[in-house]
């Protein structure tokens, strides 16, 4: 009996791509910080036309904001995200829309306005964690910020609100968000 030849390369490439897309969720990065894992958005194609819903915009914002940063020393997580999304799009403006990395300039952008709380949590092996286990995070509330949602050149959605930490308005030694 002769078996048909199978080209395994596309199958292996697909499995590898799937692992790259979901690896952070499977890896459990949050356990290194005593937190939940960062949000993931392996699929960012909704909506195909028009503005993203408030729920989708908040999800895309979390996916674009939550991450491990500071060379692996910190986990950034958001909570209490409240957004408003403009119902009508507008043309991309290179001067005012600088946060839109990889944008497809031919697509409409949607202004958003919102509030959120951003946490920065230290690793479990950090001095902050060792001094007060479970309370190695700090947070800052960001209110009434203006940002936008846009599609990149792959037609994937992204949403961002520019912010800057201010040490004077940061609450220290808190538990991570749920």
N, CA and C atoms as a LAMMPS dump frame, in Angstrom:
ITEM: TIMESTEP
0
ITEM: NUMBER OF ATOMS
534
ITEM: BOX BOUNDS ff ff ff
-5.0000000000000000e+02 5.0000000000000000e+02
-5.0000000000000000e+02 5.0000000000000000e+02
-5.0000000000000000e+02 5.0000000000000000e+02
ITEM: ATOMS id mol type element x y z
1 1 1 N 0.843 -1.167 0
2 1 2 C 0 0 0
3 1 3 C 0.894 1.238 0
4 2 1 N 0.573 2.162 -0.863
5 2 2 C 1.369 3.364 -0.98
6 2 3 C 0.597 4.533 -0.358
7 3 1 N 1.291 5.26 0.529
8 3 2 C 0.678 6.413 1.183
9 3 3 C 0.949 7.666 0.359
10 4 1 N -0.021 8.571 0.314
11 4 2 C 0.2 9.803 -0.438
12 4 3 C 1.244 10.673 0.268
13 5 1 N 1.982 11.401 -0.532
14 5 2 C 2.96 12.342 0.034
15 5 3 C 2.212 13.536 0.607
16 6 1 N 2.646 13.952 1.754
17 6 2 C 2.023 15.091 2.405
18 6 3 C 3.075 16.182 2.565
19 7 1 N 2.715 17.367 2.19
20 7 2 C 3.602 18.503 2.408
21 7 3 C 3.335 19.023 3.825
22 8 1 N 4.217 18.697 4.742
23 8 2 C 4.042 19.042 6.148
24 8 3 C 4.413 20.491 6.452
25 9 1 N 5.137 21.146 5.576
26 9 2 C 5.618 22.488 5.859
27 9 3 C 4.482 23.474 6.173
28 10 1 N 3.407 23.553 5.371
29 10 2 C 2.33 24.486 5.725
30 10 3 C 1.677 24.144 7.065
31 11 1 N 1.522 22.86 7.362
32 11 2 C 0.918 22.452 8.623
33 11 3 C 1.801 22.861 9.793
34 12 1 N 3.094 22.604 9.687
35 12 2 C 4.038 22.965 10.756
36 12 3 C 4.076 24.479 10.933
37 13 1 N 4.078 25.215 9.815
38 13 2 C 4.076 26.68 9.9
39 13 3 C 2.812 27.177 10.593
40 14 1 N 1.678 26.565 10.3
41 14 2 C 0.421 26.956 10.952
42 14 3 C 0.436 26.693 12.436
43 15 1 N 0.954 25.543 12.841
44 15 2 C 1.051 25.224 14.262
45 15 3 C 1.988 26.212 14.958
46 16 1 N 3.104 26.515 14.333
47 16 2 C 4.048 27.471 14.922
48 16 3 C 3.415 28.849 15.065
49 17 1 N 2.667 29.287 14.055
50 17 2 C 2.012 30.596 14.12
51 17 3 C 0.969 30.602 15.232
52 18 1 N 0.208 29.531 15.356
53 18 2 C -0.785 29.456 16.425
54 18 3 C -0.115 29.536 17.794
55 19 1 N 1.026 28.873 17.946
56 19 2 C 1.747 28.924 19.216
57 19 3 C 2.236 30.335 19.517
58 20 1 N 2.7 31.034 18.505
59 20 2 C 3.169 32.411 18.697
60 20 3 C 2.017 33.291 19.148
61 21 1 N 0.821 33.09 18.572
62 21 2 C -0.318 33.94 18.905
63 21 3 C -0.87 33.668 20.294
64 22 1 N -0.866 32.427 20.739
65 22 2 C -1.47 32.11 22.034
66 22 3 C -0.454 31.805 23.117
67 23 1 N 0.822 31.801 22.814
68 23 2 C 1.832 31.448 23.802
69 23 3 C 1.768 32.29 25.063
70 24 1 N 1.607 33.627 24.966
71 24 2 C 1.563 34.382 26.212
72 24 3 C 0.434 33.94 27.135
73 25 1 N -0.725 33.574 26.585
74 25 2 C -1.824 33.134 27.425
75 25 3 C -1.503 31.795 28.069
76 26 1 N -0.857 30.914 27.333
77 26 2 C -0.529 29.594 27.854
78 26 3 C 0.622 29.656 28.844
79 27 1 N 1.507 30.599 28.659
80 27 2 C 2.704 30.661 29.486
81 27 3 C 2.405 31.06 30.913
82 28 1 N 1.312 31.769 31.154
83 28 2 C 0.972 32.173 32.505
84 28 3 C 1.911 33.223 33.064
85 29 1 N 2.199 34.22 32.268
86 29 2 C 3.097 35.286 32.72
87 29 3 C 2.636 35.888 34.04
88 30 1 N 1.334 35.984 34.236
89 30 2 C 0.816 36.608 35.444
90 30 3 C 1.299 35.951 36.721
91 31 1 N 1.521 34.645 36.694
92 31 2 C 1.948 33.956 37.915
93 31 3 C 3.31 34.449 38.397
94 32 1 N 4.16 34.934 37.493
95 32 2 C 5.459 35.481 37.904
96 32 3 C 5.312 36.784 38.682
97 33 1 N 4.145 37.414 38.563
98 33 2 C 3.893 38.706 39.199
99 33 3 C 2.796 38.634 40.256
100 34 1 N 2.186 37.466 40.419
101 34 2 C 1.058 37.341 41.334
102 34 3 C -0.179 38.051 40.803
103 35 1 N -0.303 38.122 39.467
104 35 2 C -1.416 38.824 38.822
105 35 3 C -2.094 37.899 37.823
106 36 1 N -3.126 38.417 37.209
107 36 2 C -3.723 37.718 36.067
108 36 3 C -2.813 37.923 34.859
109 37 1 N -3.031 37.153 33.82
110 37 2 C -2.272 37.331 32.585
111 37 3 C -2.778 38.57 31.843
112 38 1 N -1.93 39.161 31.009
113 38 2 C -2.391 40.299 30.215
114 38 3 C -3.428 39.863 29.178
115 39 1 N -4.263 40.802 28.777
116 39 2 C -5.289 40.533 27.761
117 39 3 C -4.628 40.184 26.434
118 40 1 N -5.279 39.318 25.689
119 40 2 C -4.796 38.921 24.366
120 40 3 C -5.872 39.175 23.328
121 41 1 N -5.447 39.541 22.151
122 41 2 C -6.362 39.747 21.02
123 41 3 C -5.791 39.051 19.792
124 42 1 N -5.869 37.717 19.714
125 42 2 C -5.326 37.053 18.531
126 42 3 C -6.108 37.394 17.262
127 43 1 N -7.372 37.75 17.414
128 43 2 C -8.191 38.136 16.266
129 43 3 C -8.698 39.548 16.523
130 44 1 N -8.396 40.449 15.583
131 44 2 C -8.747 41.861 15.744
132 44 3 C -9.48 42.39 14.514
133 45 1 N -10.29 41.564 13.88
134 45 2 C -10.89 41.983 12.616
135 45 3 C -12.301 42.532 12.732
136 46 1 N -12.878 42.557 13.915
137 46 2 C -14.239 43.088 14.071
138 46 3 C -14.18 44.522 14.58
139 47 1 N -15.024 45.368 14.109
140 47 2 C -15.977 45.167 13.029
141 47 3 C -15.314 45.339 11.672
142 48 1 N -15.894 44.765 10.685
143 48 2 C -15.338 44.882 9.33
144 48 3 C -15.525 46.305 8.793
145 49 1 N -16.648 46.926 9.15
146 49 2 C -16.903 48.303 8.737
147 49 3 C -17.45 49.077 9.929
148 50 1 N -17.284 50.376 9.902
149 50 2 C -17.814 51.229 10.95
150 50 3 C -16.969 51.223 12.208
151 51 1 N -17.475 51.884 13.215
152 51 2 C -16.767 52.049 14.487
153 51 3 C -16.836 50.783 15.328
154 52 1 N -15.785 50.512 16.1
155 52 2 C -15.875 49.391 17.038
156 52 3 C -16.853 49.744 18.164
157 53 1 N -17.509 48.737 18.706
158 53 2 C -18.379 48.959 19.858
159 53 3 C -17.524 49.392 21.045
160 54 1 N -18.152 49.907 22.064
161 54 2 C -17.44 50.305 23.278
162 54 3 C -16.731 49.09 23.879
163 55 1 N -17.392 47.931 23.881
164 55 2 C -16.793 46.721 24.449
165 55 3 C -15.57 46.288 23.651
166 56 1 N -15.671 46.297 22.33
167 56 2 C -14.52 45.921 21.502
168 56 3 C -13.384 46.925 21.66
169 57 1 N -13.71 48.211 21.683
170 57 2 C -12.67 49.23 21.851
171 57 3 C -11.951 49.043 23.182
172 58 1 N -12.702 48.757 24.247
173 58 2 C -12.085 48.539 25.562
174 58 3 C -11.192 47.296 25.532
175 59 1 N -11.642 46.249 24.838
176 59 2 C -10.84 45.025 24.738
177 59 3 C -9.561 45.281 23.937
178 60 1 N -9.677 45.943 22.798
179 60 2 C -8.486 46.254 21.996
180 60 3 C -7.535 47.17 22.761
181 61 1 N -8.084 48.122 23.51
182 61 2 C -7.259 49.006 24.321
183 61 3 C -6.483 48.18 25.36
184 62 1 N -7.158 47.259 26.039
185 62 2 C -6.483 46.415 27.03
186 62 3 C -5.383 45.582 26.368
187 63 1 N -5.668 45.015 25.217
188 63 2 C -4.667 44.196 24.528
189 63 3 C -3.446 45.016 24.114
190 64 1 N -3.668 46.268 23.74
191 64 2 C -2.557 47.12 23.311
192 64 3 C -1.804 47.733 24.492
193 65 1 N -2.406 47.762 25.669
194 65 2 C -1.804 48.416 26.826
195 65 3 C -1.18 47.417 27.792
196 66 1 N -1.832 46.287 28.014
197 66 2 C -1.341 45.312 28.985
198 66 3 C -0.159 44.546 28.413
199 67 1 N 0.883 44.416 29.246
200 67 2 C 2.1 43.75 28.763
201 67 3 C 3.089 43.563 29.909
202 68 1 N 4.088 42.757 29.641
203 68 2 C 5.27 42.691 30.502
204 68 3 C 6.233 43.725 29.949
205 69 1 N 6.762 44.575 30.806
206 69 2 C 7.646 45.638 30.358
207 69 3 C 8.839 45.806 31.262
208 70 1 N 9.561 46.868 31.037
209 70 2 C 10.743 47.2 31.838
210 70 3 C 11.721 46.028 31.887
211 71 1 N 11.992 45.458 30.712
212 71 2 C 12.911 44.317 30.564
213 71 3 C 12.497 43.13 31.44
214 72 1 N 11.188 42.927 31.554
215 72 2 C 10.667 41.788 32.298
216 72 3 C 10.457 42.042 33.774
217 73 1 N 10.708 43.246 34.259
218 73 2 C 10.595 43.541 35.688
219 73 3 C 9.18 43.937 36.11
220 74 1 N 8.336 44.354 35.179
221 74 2 C 6.999 44.854 35.524
222 74 3 C 5.93 44.259 34.622
223 75 1 N 4.75 44.132 35.201
224 75 2 C 3.556 43.754 34.451
225 75 3 C 2.622 44.959 34.494
226 76 1 N 2.158 45.383 33.317
227 76 2 C 1.223 46.494 33.221
228 76 3 C -0.154 45.941 32.912
229 77 1 N -1.145 46.3 33.732
230 77 2 C -2.513 45.832 33.566
231 77 3 C -3.471 47.006 33.731
232 78 1 N -4.607 46.949 33.048
233 78 2 C -5.614 47.999 33.182
234 78 3 C -6.854 47.443 33.863
235 79 1 N -7.585 48.348 34.495
236 79 2 C -8.895 48.012 35.057
237 79 3 C -9.76 49.261 34.982
238 80 1 N -11.024 49.076 35.275
239 80 2 C -11.976 50.188 35.318
240 80 3 C -11.929 51.037 34.048
241 81 1 N -11.865 50.356 32.917
242 81 2 C -11.823 51.045 31.621
243 81 3 C -13.24 51.493 31.252
244 82 1 N -13.391 52.778 31.003
245 82 2 C -14.658 53.349 30.554
246 82 3 C -14.352 54.199 29.327
247 83 1 N -14.955 53.823 28.2
248 83 2 C -14.685 54.523 26.946
249 83 3 C -15.961 55.017 26.298
250 84 1 N -15.802 56.036 25.492
251 84 2 C -16.827 56.491 24.559
252 84 3 C -16.167 56.481 23.189
253 85 1 N -16.874 55.962 22.202
254 85 2 C -16.346 55.858 20.84
255 85 3 C -17.172 56.742 19.918
256 86 1 N -16.502 57.568 19.137
257 86 2 C -17.204 58.4 18.161
258 86 3 C -17.919 57.498 17.156
259 87 1 N -19.176 57.784 16.872
260 87 2 C -19.917 56.923 15.943
261 87 3 C -19.471 57.062 14.493
262 88 1 N -18.863 58.205 14.166
263 88 2 C -18.422 58.43 12.789
264 88 3 C -16.912 58.541 12.741
265 89 1 N -16.333 57.947 11.717
266 89 2 C -14.898 58.018 11.526
267 89 3 C -14.488 59.325 10.867
268 90 1 N -13.196 59.528 10.867
269 90 2 C -12.632 60.702 10.204
270 90 3 C -11.351 60.272 9.515
271 91 1 N -10.818 61.147 8.685
272 91 2 C -9.57 60.849 7.984
273 91 3 C -8.394 60.886 8.96
274 92 1 N -7.409 60.074 8.702
275 92 2 C -6.18 60.046 9.48
276 92 3 C -5.435 61.371 9.323
277 93 1 N -4.911 61.892 10.439
278 93 2 C -4.128 63.125 10.443
279 93 3 C -2.762 62.799 11.049
280 94 1 N -1.72 62.823 10.231
281 94 2 C -0.378 62.429 10.678
282 94 3 C 0.117 63.275 11.85
283 95 1 N -0.324 64.518 11.968
284 95 2 C 0.136 65.383 13.063
285 95 3 C -0.537 65.051 14.39
286 96 1 N -1.829 64.828 14.379
287 96 2 C -2.548 64.612 15.638
288 96 3 C -2.706 63.14 16.007
289 97 1 N -2.5 62.222 15.086
290 97 2 C -2.739 60.799 15.336
291 97 3 C -1.435 60.005 15.427
292 98 1 N -0.43 60.576 16.066
293 98 2 C 0.892 59.947 16.117
294 98 3 C 0.909 58.626 16.885
295 99 1 N -0.059 58.372 17.757
296 99 2 C -0.056 57.111 18.51
297 99 3 C -0.429 55.923 17.634
298 100 1 N -0.959 56.176 16.45
299 100 2 C -1.468 55.114 15.588
300 100 3 C -0.329 54.442 14.816
301 101 1 N 0.399 53.58 15.487
302 101 2 C 1.524 52.904 14.826
303 101 3 C 1.017 51.867 13.828
304 102 1 N 1.657 51.819 12.68
305 102 2 C 1.314 50.862 11.644
306 102 3 C -0.015 51.123 10.978
307 103 1 N -0.546 52.32 11.118
308 103 2 C -1.885 52.63 10.62
309 103 3 C -1.971 52.505 9.098
310 104 1 N -3.152 52.092 8.652
311 104 2 C -3.491 52.152 7.234
312 104 3 C -4.109 53.536 7.021
313 105 1 N -3.38 54.468 6.424
314 105 2 C -3.885 55.836 6.313
315 105 3 C -5.123 55.967 5.43
316 106 1 N -5.445 54.943 4.693
317 106 2 C -6.644 54.97 3.858
318 106 3 C -7.91 54.621 4.619
319 107 1 N -7.762 54.136 5.855
320 107 2 C -8.92 53.76 6.67
321 107 3 C -9.309 54.912 7.593
322 108 1 N -10.563 54.959 7.977
323 108 2 C -11.025 55.954 8.936
324 108 3 C -10.483 55.647 10.322
325 109 1 N -10.281 56.69 11.109
326 109 2 C -9.949 56.529 12.527
327 109 3 C -11.164 56.991 13.321
328 110 1 N -11.29 56.45 14.53
329 110 2 C -12.427 56.768 15.377
330 110 3 C -11.899 57.338 16.687
331 111 1 N -12.306 58.569 16.979
332 111 2 C -11.884 59.197 18.227
333 111 3 C -12.524 58.472 19.396
334 112 1 N -11.748 58.325 20.458
335 112 2 C -12.27 57.761 21.698
336 112 3 C -11.907 58.706 22.837
337 113 1 N -12.671 58.626 23.882
338 113 2 C -12.433 59.388 25.092
339 113 3 C -12.638 58.403 26.233
340 114 1 N -11.794 58.489 27.259
341 114 2 C -11.997 57.513 28.308
342 114 3 C -11.193 57.713 29.568
343 115 1 N -11.531 56.848 30.526
344 115 2 C -10.885 56.774 31.83
345 115 3 C -10.415 55.337 32.025
346 116 1 N -9.346 55.174 32.783
347 116 2 C -8.902 53.835 33.157
348 116 3 C -7.932 53.931 34.323
349 117 1 N -7.699 52.793 34.931
350 117 2 C -6.7 52.665 35.991
351 117 3 C -5.602 51.761 35.449
352 118 1 N -4.364 52.226 35.524
353 118 2 C -3.22 51.447 35.049
354 118 3 C -2.388 50.995 36.236
355 119 1 N -2.17 49.681 36.312
356 119 2 C -1.351 49.083 37.361
357 119 3 C 0.027 48.745 36.8
358 120 1 N 1.029 48.913 37.621
359 120 2 C 2.379 48.455 37.339
360 120 3 C 2.756 47.55 38.507
361 121 1 N 2.93 46.249 38.232
362 121 2 C 3.192 45.269 39.278
363 121 3 C 4.596 44.694 39.13
364 122 1 N 5.251 44.488 40.263
365 122 2 C 6.611 43.95 40.283
366 122 3 C 6.591 42.433 40.352
367 123 1 N 7.674 41.832 39.921
368 123 2 C 7.831 40.375 39.953
369 123 3 C 7.835 39.861 41.391
370 124 1 N 7.499 38.589 41.546
371 124 2 C 7.485 37.982 42.879
372 124 3 C 8.87 37.934 43.531
373 125 1 N 9.926 37.982 42.722
374 125 2 C 11.275 37.933 43.298
375 125 3 C 11.865 39.331 43.52
376 126 1 N 11.03 40.371 43.399
377 126 2 C 11.503 41.744 43.567
378 126 3 C 11.492 42.147 45.041
379 127 1 N 12.265 43.148 45.403
380 127 2 C 12.226 43.658 46.783
381 127 3 C 10.83 44.147 47.185
382 128 1 N 10.077 44.737 46.243
383 128 2 C 8.722 45.203 46.557
384 128 3 C 7.833 44.045 46.987
385 129 1 N 7.884 42.936 46.243
386 129 2 C 7.059 41.768 46.572
387 129 3 C 7.525 41.148 47.885
388 130 1 N 8.821 40.998 48.055
389 130 2 C 9.341 40.361 49.259
390 130 3 C 9.021 41.184 50.513
391 131 1 N 8.949 42.498 50.382
392 131 2 C 8.626 43.359 51.526
393 131 3 C 7.144 43.279 51.892
394 132 1 N 6.274 43.046 50.909
395 132 2 C 4.824 43.013 51.157
396 132 3 C 4.162 42.102 50.129
397 133 1 N 4.27 40.774 50.314
398 133 2 C 3.736 39.828 49.326
399 133 3 C 2.267 40.1 48.987
400 134 1 N 1.982 40.081 47.691
401 134 2 C 0.627 40.308 47.222
402 134 3 C 0.249 41.773 47.068
403 135 1 N 1.151 42.67 47.458
404 135 2 C 0.877 44.107 47.365
405 135 3 C 2.046 44.828 46.702
406 136 1 N 2.548 44.265 45.626
407 136 2 C 3.713 44.825 44.935
408 136 3 C 3.315 45.571 43.673
409 137 1 N 2.139 46.184 43.711
410 137 2 C 1.669 46.954 42.565
411 137 3 C 1.488 48.409 42.976
412 138 1 N 1.494 49.242 41.976
413 138 2 C 1.107 50.639 42.152
414 138 3 C 0.147 50.947 41.017
415 139 1 N -0.698 51.942 41.23
416 139 2 C -1.612 52.306 40.153
417 139 3 C -1.795 53.809 40.086
418 140 1 N -2.291 54.223 38.933
419 140 2 C -2.664 55.607 38.733
420 140 3 C -3.946 55.635 37.927
421 141 1 N -4.854 56.523 38.306
422 141 2 C -6.083 56.726 37.547
423 141 3 C -5.83 57.767 36.469
424 142 1 N -6.304 57.483 35.287
425 142 2 C -6.217 58.418 34.174
426 142 3 C -7.643 58.764 33.762
427 143 1 N -7.949 60.054 33.758
428 143 2 C -9.317 60.501 33.534
429 143 3 C -9.413 61.412 32.318
430 144 1 N -10.502 61.233 31.589
431 144 2 C -10.865 62.104 30.482
432 144 3 C -9.75 62.27 29.443
433 145 1 N -9.141 61.152 29.07
434 145 2 C -8.099 61.183 28.042
435 145 3 C -8.724 61.057 26.658
436 146 1 N -8.026 61.579 25.666
437 146 2 C -8.473 61.475 24.283
438 146 3 C -7.514 60.585 23.514
439 147 1 N -8.063 59.694 22.725
440 147 2 C -7.253 58.799 21.915
441 147 3 C -8.01 58.402 20.668
442 148 1 N -7.678 57.236 20.129
443 148 2 C -8.353 56.801 18.916
444 148 3 C -8.242 55.304 18.715
445 149 1 N -9.109 54.821 17.856
446 149 2 C -9.062 53.436 17.375
447 149 3 C -8.787 53.508 15.879
448 150 1 N -7.971 52.555 15.39
449 150 2 C -7.579 52.564 13.982
450 150 3 C -7.297 51.144 13.516
451 151 1 N -7.271 50.996 12.199
452 151 2 C -6.884 49.728 11.593
453 151 3 C -5.454 49.857 11.081
454 152 1 N -4.68 48.787 11.27
455 152 2 C -3.318 48.803 10.752
456 152 3 C -3.306 48.267 9.317
457 153 1 N -2.137 48.127 8.76
458 153 2 C -2.015 47.694 7.366
459 153 3 C -2.496 46.266 7.135
460 154 1 N -2.652 45.491 8.205
461 154 2 C -3.199 44.132 8.102
462 154 3 C -4.695 44.102 8.373
463 155 1 N -5.302 45.277 8.519
464 155 2 C -6.727 45.429 8.845
465 155 3 C -7.062 44.964 10.25
466 156 1 N -6.075 44.958 11.146
467 156 2 C -6.313 44.644 12.552
468 156 3 C -6.599 45.936 13.313
469 157 1 N -7.545 45.87 14.239
470 157 2 C -7.913 47.028 15.045
471 157 3 C -6.946 47.241 16.2
472 158 1 N -6.732 48.508 16.545
473 158 2 C -5.949 48.914 17.712
474 158 3 C -6.636 50.127 18.316
475 159 1 N -6.539 50.278 19.633
476 159 2 C -7.094 51.441 20.312
477 159 3 C -6.086 51.916 21.347
478 160 1 N -5.906 53.217 21.425
479 160 2 C -4.934 53.758 22.368
480 160 3 C -5.378 55.082 22.959
481 161 1 N -4.992 55.271 24.211
482 161 2 C -5.169 56.528 24.929
483 161 3 C -3.795 56.907 25.467
484 162 1 N -3.19 57.979 24.978
485 162 2 C -1.858 58.342 25.475
486 162 3 C -1.914 58.787 26.938
487 163 1 N -0.942 58.334 27.719
488 163 2 C -0.884 58.643 29.139
489 163 3 C 0.57 58.777 29.559
490 164 1 N 0.754 59.35 30.73
491 164 2 C 2.095 59.467 31.3
492 164 3 C 1.979 59.324 32.809
493 165 1 N 2.75 58.378 33.386
494 165 2 C 2.746 58.201 34.835
495 165 3 C 3.238 59.467 35.523
496 166 1 N 2.596 59.817 36.616
497 166 2 C 3.001 60.936 37.458
498 166 3 C 3.159 60.394 38.868
499 167 1 N 4.374 60.309 39.364
500 167 2 C 4.66 59.686 40.651
501 167 3 C 3.863 60.312 41.79
502 168 1 N 3.539 61.597 41.662
503 168 2 C 2.777 62.276 42.717
504 168 3 C 1.328 61.812 42.783
505 169 1 N 0.812 61.237 41.714
506 169 2 C -0.568 60.778 41.676
507 169 3 C -0.666 59.252 41.631
508 170 1 N 0.377 58.583 42.089
509 170 2 C 0.426 57.131 42.06
510 170 3 C 0.187 56.572 43.451
511 171 1 N -0.652 55.537 43.528
512 171 2 C -0.939 54.856 44.79
513 171 3 C -0.052 53.616 44.833
514 172 1 N 0.731 53.477 45.883
515 172 2 C 1.707 52.39 46.004
516 172 3 C 1.219 51.279 46.937
517 173 1 N 1.9 50.14 46.836
518 173 2 C 1.694 48.987 47.719
519 173 3 C 0.247 48.491 47.727
520 174 1 N -0.268 48.192 46.562
521 174 2 C -1.628 47.688 46.43
522 174 3 C -1.622 46.303 45.789
523 175 1 N -2.718 45.591 45.953
524 175 2 C -2.89 44.288 45.307
525 175 3 C -3.166 44.508 43.817
526 176 1 N -2.886 43.513 42.993
527 176 2 C -3.14 43.651 41.551
528 176 3 C -4.632 43.644 41.253
529 177 1 N -4.995 44.108 40.046
530 177 2 C -6.412 44.058 39.671
531 177 3 C -6.847 42.617 39.412
532 178 1 N -8.145 42.401 39.495
533 178 2 C -8.659 41.068 39.192
534 178 3 C -8.749 40.856 37.716
